[in-house]
Amino acid sequence: MSVGYSYKLYEQNRAAADDKIGVALGRVCIARDIPVAALSERFGVTRAAIYRWFSGLSDPQPRFVAPITAFLAEIE
């Protein structure tokens, strides 16, 4: 587990559905210790939105799917 994320978020992300793009984003960012603040700035959303995506509590709006997919391809 990354030291930049709470154990609670790590557990929520791990338990969330594999098919959600926000959860996939969370798994990569947690593993690579990419700060939520950087993602928030990049996608123009609040840090709370990023945390909800990571935990599977909400999904990114459709307009974010392509940018998230491109980001994941860029960092993997």
N, C-alpha and C positions, 0 to 999 in steps of 0.2 A: 504494500500500500504506500502511496505517495505521502510524504510528510506535509504537503501543502493542503491536504484535504482532510476533513474530519472522518473519523471512523464511521459515524452515522451515515454520512453521504456515501462513503465507500460501500457500506452494506446495502443501502437503498439502491445504488447503481447496480450492484451485483445481483440483487433480487429482481430487478426490473426486467421487462420483456426485451428479449434480444432483437426484436424486429423494429424497435423504435430508433429513429435516427438520433434523437437527443441522447438516448442511452448509449448508443454507439460512440457519439461524440464524447460523452462523459468517460467512457472506458479508456479511450485513447488519451484524453487530457489528464485523467487521474494517473495513468501509467507513466506519462511523460512529464507530469508535474507542470502542466501549462496553466497559468493563473486564470481564474475565472474573470478577473478584471480585464485581462487582455482579450478574452473572448467577448465579454460584454461590449468592449469598445469596438472590436472588429465587426460584430453583428448589429451594433446599435440597439441593444436591449439591456435591461437591468441585470445586475448580478443575480437577483432573485429568479429571474426568468431562466437563466443558465442553470441554476441549481434545480429548478423544477424540471427542466429538460433532462438533466443528468439522472435524476431520481425516477424519471418516468411518470411524474405527477401531471405533467402537461407535455404536449407536443409543440414543436416549433410551428409557426404559421407556415403555410405552403411557400410563401415568398422566401423563406430561409432554407428550404431544402437544397436547392442548387448551390448556394454559397457554402453550406455546411458540407455537402458532398465534395465540393472542390477543395475545401480546407482539409478534409480528411485525406483526400488523395495527395494533397501537397505535403502533408506531414508524415504520411506512412511510407 
